[in-house]
Structure formats: structure tokens, C-alpha cells
Amino acid sequence: MSSGALFVQDSRTGVKYEIPIRRNAIRAIDLRRIRAPTGEADRADQVSRGLRVYDPGLQNTSVVESAISFS
């Protein structure tokens, strides 16, 4: 089965999220719903666009769906 859902609970807020899985992948944009708690002291944590994804070397990143990225 290559589709379903990923369930995530943010330990900072206790909020639970359901991220759809399609073709054994999640869309990074779906992580935007996960937000830092308001009132964080560190300005770097106050990102209005939601959770950022860090992928050094782009080893787990694909910008298009292709035979190479979905092999």
C-alpha cells in the first residue's frame, strides 16, 4: 500500500496532524499546518509559514514526479 496517512503530534503544542501519504510520499507543503507555539522567545522559531523542512544534500527532496524520483 503506497497511500494512507502519517499522524504527527507536535510535542510543543500537543496538536495532532494528519498528513496524507500518496505513492509512498508526503508533500512538504502539508507540513505548513504545523506551527510553532505563539510567544516563542527565539525569533527564528516564529515562522508564520509553518514548519520548515531541512534536507541537507537534497537526498530526500524531489521537485517533480518522475520515473527517477518515484522509482
VEXMI-485587 format. One record per residue (C-alpha): residue number from 1; residue in three letters; x, y, z. Coordinates in steps of 0.05 Angstrom, whole numbers. Example, Ala and Ser with C-alpha at 12.3 -4.5 7.8 and 13.67 -1.06 7.14 Angstrom:
VEXMI-485587
1	ala	246	-90	156
2	ser	273	-21	143
***
This chain:
VEXMI-485587
1	met	0	0	0
2	ser	31	66	-21
3	ser	-23	112	5
4	gly	-52	127	73
5	ala	-37	178	127
6	leu	20	199	171
7	phe	-2	220	241
8	val	42	272	276
9	gln	34	301	345
10	asp	73	365	359
11	ser	105	357	428
12	arg	109	432	435
13	thr	34	444	429
14	gly	1	376	435
15	val	-34	389	369
16	lys	-44	327	325
17	tyr	-39	329	249
18	glu	-58	280	194
19	ile	-12	285	133
20	pro	-35	247	71
21	ile	12	196	41
22	arg	7	186	-35
23	arg	53	140	-74
24	asn	94	130	-11
25	ala	110	205	-5
26	ile	85	265	33
27	arg	83	336	5
28	ala	128	384	44
29	ile	75	438	36
30	asp	29	396	80
31	leu	77	409	138
32	arg	59	483	135
33	arg	0	470	181
34	ile	48	454	237
35	arg	64	520	272
36	ala	108	540	330
37	pro	72	560	393
38	thr	59	634	398
39	gly	103	674	444
40	glu	168	637	428
41	ala	229	677	452
42	asp	274	657	393
43	arg	255	697	331
44	ala	279	641	286
45	asp	224	597	314
46	gln	170	648	297
47	val	157	627	225
48	ser	88	647	200
49	arg	91	598	142
50	gly	95	537	187
51	leu	146	482	198
52	arg	208	485	154
53	val	239	422	124
54	tyr	315	415	128
55	asp	343	366	77
56	pro	419	373	73
57	gly	445	350	6
58	leu	374	345	-22
59	gln	376	270	-12
60	asn	302	265	4
61	thr	275	321	-40
62	ser	241	318	-107
63	val	213	378	-143
64	val	177	338	-197
65	glu	145	270	-202
66	ser	185	227	-250
67	ala	208	155	-262
68	ile	273	174	-226
69	ser	243	206	-164
70	phe	188	153	-158
71	ser	228	90	-176
***
